[in-house]
Amino acid sequence: MTRGHFAYLRALYNTPIRLDEKLEPQPELATSWQLSPDGTKLTMKLREGVKFHSGKELTAEDVRFSWQYALVPETSASMRSSFLLIKDVKAPDKTTVELYFDKPNPMLLDALDLLFVYDKGGVDNIAKTDVGSGPFMVDKYVPPNDVYMKRFAGYWDKGKPYVDEFHLLSIPDTATLAINLESKAVDAIWAPDFKDVARLKGQKGMVATDGPGSQGMCFVGAKWDWPPFGDKRVRQAINFAIDRERIERVVFESLVKSTCVLWPKGSLGYFENLEGKYKYDLNKAKALLTEAGQGSGFKTTMETSRQVNPVLFGIAQILQADLAKIGIEAKIEDVESTVHTKRIVAGDFDLCVHNYGRANRDPGTTLMGGQDWQPTTEGGKTIPDYPDWVKWRDEAATTMDKEKRRAAYLKIQEWMLDECYKMPVIGNVSYWLYQDKIKNLRFTSESSPWADVVWLDK
C-alpha cells in the first residue's frame, strides 16, 4: 500500500545520481561528475547502454529534455524552483551532460537526486504509461491509484530487481490498511495510524521503521490577507494555543517529537535556542487576541485532509478544542486530497492544517520545493511579498559558505516565528509496517522504497 506517487517513482524511473540514507551522492544514470573550480559548471558522464522501457537508448538529450520538462509550470514538479537555479543544460555528445549556473549551487545534489529522467519520445503518453528506465515497468494501471508493475528485463543494473512483480495499492482508510497487513493481504503498508504502529511494531513477524526520519513538518497555516488573520497578533495567538505536547502524545503515540521551528535537529537550518518559543500558553493567546481587538473571539474554518495525511485530522481536532478555549470557533473542513492541495496552493483557506516535505534535505530545498513557499511576487498565495525573505533565501541558495547560509536561515526562521504564516507543529514522519519476510527494504529521503534492492525470504 502506498500514499501518493512517491513509492512508485524509484521503481519506474532513474535520476542522474541518488542520495543514500546519509544524503551522500551515489552513481545512478551518471557514473561520474565534476564541478568546475568556480562552482558554475557541472559535467556528468552518463552510464552507457541504459535502455528505457520502450527499448530506446538513454542519451544526454533525454536528461536535457527532462530538465526542461521540469521547468514547464503545467508539467513541473514541486522542485521547479531548484531546477530554475540551473541556467542551462547542454548535451555535447550522447554520454556527456553539462549543467551551468550563474552562481554556486549548494542544493545541486538534491536537484539531481530528484531529476527523474524521461524518455523524450514518450512523454505525450505519460498519463497512461511510464516513460522511465527504472527496475520495473507498468504492467497494468487501475485508476485512480493502483499500479501493477513487472520486472524490467532490460534494466541496466544486471541482476536487479530481485522480485518479479511490484504492486502498489491505494487504501485510504487507515483502519482497513492495518487489517490488510495483519491478514497478509498486503506485505507492507505506508503511513498507517500511529496507534497501529505502536500496537504492531513489537509483534512477532512484523517490522516497523520510520525510514530516513523526519521527511517534513506538519504545520498550521493562517491566511495572511484574510481578516482577522491579517493582524499577526492573531496568528501568534493561534501559535500559543497549539498544544503540541498533547498532539505528540495523543495523535503520534509519542513516536515523533513536536516542535515550533521549520527544520529538524541535524539540519543546517536548526537552531536549538529557538525551540520552545511557542509553548502552549492560553493566557498569552487570549492577551494577544485582546490586543488585536478580537477579545470576544470569532468564527472561522480550518481546512485539512486526512486523505493527504491521516494525522492532519487528529491535529485539527485538538487545535479546534484549544481554539475554543480562547473564543475562536473553528469548523473543520476535511476535504479530498485534490481539493485540499489546490486550496493550499491557491491560499484559499482561513486556517489550514497541512504538511510540507523535504525538511531533512538541504534547507534551501525545503524552501524551493513547493509553491506554498513562494511569495506573491513569484506567484505564491500563502506568503506575502517581503523582499528580505527572497534575499535571504537566494543568498543561502547561491553560496557554498555554510556560515553565511546558516546566518540566512536564522533570519528566515526568526521572521517566520514572528509572522506565523506557517506554524510548525511536529515532524511529518511516515512509518512503514511490513512483514519480516521482506528483506533489505531501504528508503529515500522521501521515505519511498528503493524498489531495486528489496527481496523476499519465503
C-alpha positions as CSV (number, residue, x, y, z in Angstrom):
1,M,0.0,0.0,0.0
2,T,1.2,3.5,-0.8
3,R,0.3,7.1,-0.3
4,G,0.6,9.4,-3.3
5,H,3.1,8.9,-6.1
6,F,6.3,8.7,-4.1
7,A,6.5,4.9,-3.7
8,Y,6.5,4.2,-7.5
9,L,8.9,6.9,-8.6
10,R,12.0,4.9,-7.8
11,A,10.5,1.7,-9.2
12,L,9.8,3.3,-12.7
13,Y,12.4,6.0,-13.0
14,N,16.1,6.8,-12.5
15,T,17.9,10.0,-11.7
16,P,21.4,11.1,-12.6
17,I,22.6,10.5,-9.0
18,R,20.9,9.0,-5.9
19,L,21.4,10.3,-2.4
20,D,21.8,7.4,0.1
21,E,20.4,7.3,3.6
22,K,23.2,9.7,4.8
23,L,22.5,12.0,1.9
24,E,25.8,11.1,0.2
25,P,25.7,11.1,-3.6
26,Q,25.9,7.7,-5.4
27,P,26.2,7.0,-9.1
28,E,23.0,6.1,-10.9
29,L,22.5,7.2,-14.5
30,A,25.6,9.3,-14.1
31,T,28.8,7.4,-13.4
32,S,30.9,10.4,-12.6
33,W,30.6,14.2,-12.2
34,Q,33.0,17.1,-11.9
35,L,32.3,20.6,-10.6
36,S,34.3,23.5,-12.1
37,P,36.6,25.4,-9.6
38,D,34.3,28.4,-9.6
39,G,31.2,26.3,-9.0
40,T,29.3,27.4,-12.1
41,K,29.5,24.3,-14.2
42,L,29.0,20.6,-13.6
43,T,30.0,17.9,-16.1
44,M,28.4,14.5,-15.8
45,K,29.3,11.3,-17.7
46,L,26.3,9.1,-18.3
47,R,26.2,5.3,-18.0
48,E,26.4,3.7,-21.4
49,G,23.8,1.1,-22.6
50,V,20.9,2.3,-20.4
51,K,17.6,1.4,-22.0
52,F,14.2,3.0,-21.5
53,H,11.2,0.6,-21.1
54,S,10.4,1.5,-24.7
55,G,13.7,-0.1,-25.8
56,K,15.2,3.3,-26.8
57,E,18.7,4.0,-25.6
58,L,19.0,6.8,-23.0
59,T,21.2,9.7,-24.1
60,A,22.3,13.1,-22.8
61,E,19.4,14.7,-24.8
62,D,16.9,12.9,-22.6
63,V,18.5,14.4,-19.4
64,R,18.4,17.8,-21.0
65,F,14.8,17.3,-22.0
66,S,13.8,16.1,-18.5
67,W,15.3,19.3,-17.0
68,Q,13.3,21.4,-19.5
69,Y,10.1,19.4,-18.8
70,A,10.6,20.1,-15.0
71,L,10.6,23.8,-15.7
72,V,7.2,24.0,-17.5
73,P,4.6,25.2,-15.0
74,E,1.9,22.8,-16.3
75,T,4.2,19.7,-16.0
76,S,6.7,20.8,-13.4
77,A,7.3,19.0,-10.1
78,S,7.5,20.7,-6.8
79,M,11.2,21.1,-7.3
80,R,10.8,23.6,-10.1
81,S,12.4,26.5,-8.1
82,S,15.5,24.4,-7.5
83,F,15.7,23.4,-11.2
84,L,15.5,27.1,-12.1
85,L,18.8,27.6,-10.4
86,I,20.3,25.6,-13.3
87,K,20.5,28.2,-16.0
88,D,21.3,25.8,-18.9
89,V,21.9,22.2,-19.7
90,K,23.9,21.1,-22.8
91,A,24.5,17.7,-24.3
92,P,27.8,18.0,-26.3
93,D,27.6,14.3,-27.0
94,K,25.4,11.3,-26.2
95,T,27.0,10.5,-22.9
96,T,28.0,14.0,-21.6
97,V,25.8,16.4,-19.8
98,E,26.9,19.9,-18.9
99,L,24.9,22.0,-16.3
100,Y,25.5,25.7,-16.0
101,F,24.8,28.1,-13.1
102,D,25.1,31.8,-12.6
103,K,26.4,31.3,-9.1
104,P,27.5,28.3,-7.0
105,N,24.6,26.0,-6.2
106,P,24.8,24.2,-2.9
107,M,21.4,22.4,-3.5
108,L,22.6,20.8,-6.7
109,L,22.8,17.3,-5.4
110,D,19.3,17.4,-4.1
111,A,18.1,18.6,-7.5
112,L,19.9,15.8,-9.4
113,D,18.6,13.2,-6.9
114,L,15.1,14.4,-7.8
115,L,15.5,14.9,-11.6
116,F,13.6,11.9,-12.9
117,V,14.8,11.2,-16.4
118,Y,12.1,10.6,-19.0
119,D,12.1,9.0,-22.5
120,K,11.9,12.2,-24.6
121,G,9.8,10.4,-27.2
122,G,7.1,9.1,-24.9
123,V,6.1,11.9,-22.6
124,D,3.0,12.7,-24.6
125,N,1.6,9.5,-23.3
126,I,2.8,9.8,-19.7
127,A,-0.7,9.9,-18.3
128,K,-1.3,6.3,-19.5
129,T,2.1,4.7,-19.1
130,D,5.6,5.2,-17.7
131,V,8.4,6.6,-19.8
132,G,11.3,5.6,-17.5
133,S,14.3,3.4,-17.3
134,G,13.8,2.0,-13.8
135,P,13.9,-1.6,-12.5
136,F,10.1,-2.0,-13.1
137,M,7.7,-1.1,-15.8
138,V,4.0,-0.7,-15.8
139,D,2.0,-3.8,-16.4
140,K,-1.5,-2.5,-15.5
141,Y,-2.8,0.7,-14.2
142,V,-6.2,0.8,-12.4
143,P,-7.3,4.4,-11.8
144,P,-7.0,6.3,-9.7
145,N,-4.0,5.0,-7.8
146,D,-3.4,1.2,-8.2
147,V,-0.3,0.3,-10.2
148,Y,0.8,-3.2,-11.1
149,M,4.4,-3.4,-12.2
150,K,6.6,-6.2,-13.6
151,R,10.3,-6.7,-13.7
152,F,12.1,-4.8,-16.5
153,A,14.3,-7.5,-18.1
154,G,16.5,-4.8,-19.8
155,Y,17.4,-3.0,-16.6
156,W,20.9,-1.6,-16.8
157,D,21.9,-2.9,-13.3
158,K,22.2,-6.6,-14.1
159,G,20.6,-9.0,-11.7
160,K,18.2,-6.4,-10.4
161,P,15.4,-6.1,-9.4
162,Y,15.3,-9.1,-7.1
163,V,11.5,-9.6,-7.3
164,D,9.3,-10.2,-10.4
165,E,6.3,-8.1,-9.5
166,F,5.7,-4.9,-7.5
167,H,2.1,-3.9,-6.8
168,L,1.1,-0.5,-5.3
169,L,-2.4,-0.3,-4.0
170,S,-4.2,2.8,-2.6
171,I,-6.1,2.1,0.7
172,P,-7.2,5.5,2.0
173,D,-8.8,4.2,5.3
174,T,-6.1,3.6,7.9
175,A,-8.1,1.0,9.8
176,T,-8.5,-1.0,6.6
177,L,-4.9,-0.5,6.0
178,A,-3.8,-2.3,9.2
179,I,-6.4,-5.1,8.6
180,N,-4.9,-5.8,5.2
181,L,-1.4,-6.1,6.6
182,E,-2.5,-8.3,9.6
183,S,-4.5,-10.6,7.3
184,K,-1.5,-10.7,4.9
185,A,-3.5,-9.4,2.0
186,V,-0.6,-7.0,1.5
187,D,3.1,-7.3,2.5
188,A,3.7,-3.7,3.6
189,I,1.9,-0.5,4.4
190,W,3.0,3.1,4.4
191,A,1.7,5.9,6.7
192,P,-0.5,3.8,9.0
193,D,-2.2,5.3,12.0
194,F,0.3,5.8,14.8
195,K,-1.9,3.7,17.1
196,D,-1.4,0.8,14.7
197,V,2.4,1.4,14.6
198,A,2.5,1.4,18.5
199,R,0.4,-1.8,18.6
200,L,2.1,-3.8,15.9
201,K,5.7,-2.8,16.0
202,G,6.6,-5.3,18.7
203,Q,4.6,-8.2,17.3
204,K,6.4,-11.3,16.0
205,G,6.8,-11.3,12.3
206,M,6.3,-7.5,12.0
207,V,8.8,-4.7,11.3
208,A,8.3,-1.0,11.9
209,T,10.5,1.7,10.6
210,D,10.3,5.4,10.1
211,G,12.7,5.2,7.1
212,P,15.1,8.1,7.0
213,G,13.4,10.0,9.8
214,S,11.6,13.4,9.5
215,Q,10.7,14.0,5.9
216,G,8.9,17.3,6.7
217,M,6.7,19.1,9.1
218,C,3.0,19.2,9.9
219,F,2.0,22.8,10.3
220,V,-0.9,25.2,10.9
221,G,-1.2,27.9,8.3
222,A,-3.2,31.2,8.6
223,K,-4.3,33.3,5.6
224,W,-2.2,36.4,5.9
225,D,-4.6,38.8,3.9
226,W,-7.8,37.5,5.3
227,P,-9.5,39.2,8.3
228,P,-8.9,38.8,11.2
229,F,-5.7,36.9,10.3
230,G,-4.1,39.9,8.7
231,D,-3.1,41.0,12.2
232,K,0.0,38.9,13.1
233,R,-1.0,39.1,16.8
234,V,-4.0,36.8,15.9
235,R,-1.6,34.4,14.2
236,Q,0.7,34.5,17.2
237,A,-2.2,33.8,19.5
238,I,-3.1,30.7,17.5
239,N,0.5,29.6,17.7
240,F,0.5,29.8,21.5
241,A,-2.8,27.9,21.5
242,I,-1.4,24.8,19.9
243,D,-1.0,22.1,22.5
244,R,2.0,20.4,20.8
245,E,2.7,18.0,23.7
246,R,-0.8,16.7,23.6
247,I,-0.6,16.3,19.8
248,E,2.7,14.4,20.2
249,R,1.2,12.1,22.8
250,V,-2.4,11.5,21.5
251,V,-2.0,11.6,17.7
252,F,1.6,10.4,17.3
253,E,1.7,8.0,20.3
254,S,4.9,9.8,21.4
255,L,6.8,8.3,18.4
256,V,7.5,11.7,17.0
257,K,8.8,14.9,18.6
258,S,6.8,18.1,18.5
259,T,8.5,21.4,17.5
260,C,7.7,25.0,16.6
261,V,10.7,25.5,14.2
262,L,11.0,24.9,10.4
263,W,13.8,22.3,10.3
264,P,14.6,19.2,12.5
265,K,17.7,18.6,14.6
266,G,20.8,18.0,12.5
267,S,19.7,20.4,9.8
268,L,21.8,23.4,8.8
269,G,18.7,25.4,9.5
270,Y,18.0,24.1,13.0
271,F,18.6,26.5,15.9
272,E,18.1,24.9,19.3
273,N,17.7,28.3,21.1
274,L,14.5,28.9,19.0
275,E,12.9,25.7,20.1
276,G,10.1,26.3,22.5
277,K,9.4,29.9,21.6
278,Y,5.7,29.0,21.3
279,K,5.0,26.9,24.3
280,Y,1.3,26.1,25.0
281,D,0.0,29.2,26.8
282,L,-3.7,30.1,26.6
283,N,-3.2,33.2,28.7
284,K,-0.7,34.7,26.2
285,A,-3.0,33.7,23.4
286,K,-6.0,35.5,25.0
287,A,-3.9,38.6,25.7
288,L,-2.8,38.8,22.1
289,L,-6.3,38.4,20.8
290,T,-7.4,41.2,23.1
291,E,-4.6,43.5,21.8
292,A,-5.7,42.7,18.3
293,G,-9.3,43.7,19.1
294,Q,-10.5,40.1,18.9
295,G,-11.0,39.5,22.6
296,S,-14.6,38.4,22.1
297,G,-13.4,35.7,19.7
298,F,-14.7,34.9,16.2
299,K,-15.8,32.1,13.9
300,T,-13.7,30.6,11.2
301,T,-13.0,27.4,9.2
302,M,-10.0,25.1,9.4
303,E,-9.1,23.2,6.1
304,T,-7.4,19.8,6.2
305,S,-7.5,16.4,4.5
306,R,-6.9,13.0,6.1
307,Q,-6.6,11.7,2.6
308,V,-3.4,13.8,2.2
309,N,-2.1,12.6,5.6
310,P,-4.2,10.8,8.2
311,V,-2.6,12.6,11.2
312,L,-3.7,16.0,9.9
313,F,-7.3,15.5,11.1
314,G,-6.2,14.5,14.5
315,I,-4.1,17.6,14.8
316,A,-7.0,19.7,13.6
317,Q,-9.3,18.2,16.3
318,I,-7.0,19.0,19.1
319,L,-6.4,22.5,17.8
320,Q,-10.2,23.0,17.4
321,A,-10.7,22.2,21.1
322,D,-7.9,24.6,22.2
323,L,-9.0,27.4,20.0
324,A,-12.5,27.2,21.5
325,K,-10.9,27.9,24.9
326,I,-9.7,31.3,23.6
327,G,-13.0,32.2,21.9
328,I,-12.2,31.0,18.4
329,E,-14.9,28.7,17.0
330,A,-13.2,26.8,14.1
331,K,-15.2,24.5,11.9
332,I,-13.1,21.7,10.5
333,E,-13.4,21.0,6.7
334,D,-12.0,17.6,5.9
335,V,-11.8,17.6,2.1
336,E,-10.5,15.3,-0.6
337,S,-6.8,15.4,-1.3
338,T,-7.0,17.0,-4.7
339,V,-9.3,19.7,-3.3
340,H,-7.1,20.3,-0.3
341,T,-3.9,20.6,-2.4
342,K,-5.5,23.1,-4.8
343,R,-6.8,25.2,-2.0
344,I,-3.5,25.3,-0.2
345,V,-1.6,26.4,-3.3
346,A,-4.2,29.0,-4.1
347,G,-4.3,30.3,-0.5
348,D,-8.0,29.6,-0.4
349,F,-8.5,29.0,3.3
350,D,-8.8,30.7,6.6
351,L,-6.8,28.3,8.7
352,C,-5.3,25.1,7.4
353,V,-3.6,22.0,8.9
354,H,-1.2,20.7,6.2
355,N,2.4,19.4,5.8
356,Y,5.4,20.3,3.9
357,G,8.2,17.9,2.8
358,R,12.0,17.7,2.4
359,A,12.8,19.3,5.8
360,N,15.5,16.6,6.2
361,R,17.3,17.7,3.0
362,D,19.1,21.0,2.5
363,P,17.1,23.8,4.0
364,G,17.1,25.6,0.6
365,T,15.5,22.6,-1.0
366,T,12.6,22.8,1.5
367,L,12.1,26.5,0.6
368,M,12.2,25.9,-3.1
369,G,10.4,22.6,-3.0
370,G,6.8,23.8,-3.2
371,Q,4.5,26.6,-4.4
372,D,3.3,27.3,-0.9
373,W,6.7,28.7,0.0
374,Q,6.7,31.2,-2.9
375,P,5.9,34.9,-2.1
376,T,3.3,36.7,-4.1
377,T,5.9,38.2,-6.5
378,E,6.6,34.6,-7.6
379,G,3.0,33.5,-7.9
380,G,2.6,32.2,-4.4
381,K,-0.6,32.8,-2.4
382,T,0.4,31.9,1.2
383,I,3.4,34.2,1.9
384,P,3.2,38.0,1.1
385,D,5.8,39.9,-0.8
386,Y,8.6,40.5,1.6
387,P,11.9,41.4,-0.2
388,D,14.2,40.3,2.6
389,W,12.6,36.8,2.6
390,V,13.6,36.4,-1.0
391,K,17.0,37.9,-0.4
392,W,17.8,35.6,2.5
393,R,16.5,32.6,0.6
394,D,18.6,33.3,-2.5
395,E,21.7,34.3,-0.6
396,A,21.6,30.9,1.1
397,A,21.0,29.1,-2.2
398,T,23.9,30.7,-4.1
399,T,26.9,30.4,-1.8
400,M,28.9,27.4,-0.6
401,D,29.8,29.2,2.7
402,K,28.0,27.2,5.4
403,E,28.2,30.0,8.0
404,K,26.7,32.6,5.5
405,R,24.0,30.1,4.7
406,R,23.3,29.4,8.3
407,A,23.0,33.1,9.1
408,A,20.4,33.5,6.3
409,Y,18.4,30.5,7.6
410,L,18.4,32.0,11.1
411,K,16.9,35.2,9.7
412,I,14.3,33.2,7.8
413,Q,13.4,31.2,10.9
414,E,13.2,34.3,13.2
415,W,11.0,36.0,10.6
416,M,8.6,33.1,10.3
417,L,8.4,32.7,14.1
418,D,7.4,36.4,14.3
419,E,4.9,36.4,11.4
420,C,3.5,32.9,11.9
421,Y,2.4,32.3,8.3
422,K,3.4,28.7,8.9
423,M,3.4,27.3,12.4
424,P,5.3,24.0,12.6
425,V,3.7,21.5,15.0
426,I,5.5,18.2,14.7
427,G,7.7,16.2,12.4
428,N,5.9,14.7,9.4
429,V,7.2,11.2,9.8
430,S,5.7,8.4,7.8
431,Y,6.2,4.9,9.2
432,W,6.4,1.7,7.2
433,L,5.0,-1.5,8.7
434,Y,5.8,-4.7,6.9
435,Q,6.1,-8.5,7.3
436,D,9.6,-9.7,8.2
437,K,9.8,-11.8,5.1
438,I,10.6,-8.6,3.2
439,K,14.4,-8.0,3.3
440,N,16.6,-5.0,2.6
441,L,13.7,-2.6,2.5
442,R,15.6,0.7,2.3
443,F,14.2,4.2,1.7
444,T,14.9,7.5,0.0
445,S,14.7,10.9,1.8
446,E,11.0,10.9,1.0
447,S,10.6,7.6,2.7
448,S,9.8,5.9,-0.6
449,P,11.4,2.4,-1.1
450,W,14.4,1.6,-3.3
451,A,12.5,-1.0,-5.4
452,D,15.6,-2.5,-7.0
453,V,17.2,-3.9,-3.9
454,V,14.3,-5.4,-1.9
455,W,13.8,-9.2,-1.8
456,L,11.5,-11.7,-0.2
457,D,12.5,-14.6,2.1
458,K,9.8,-17.2,1.5
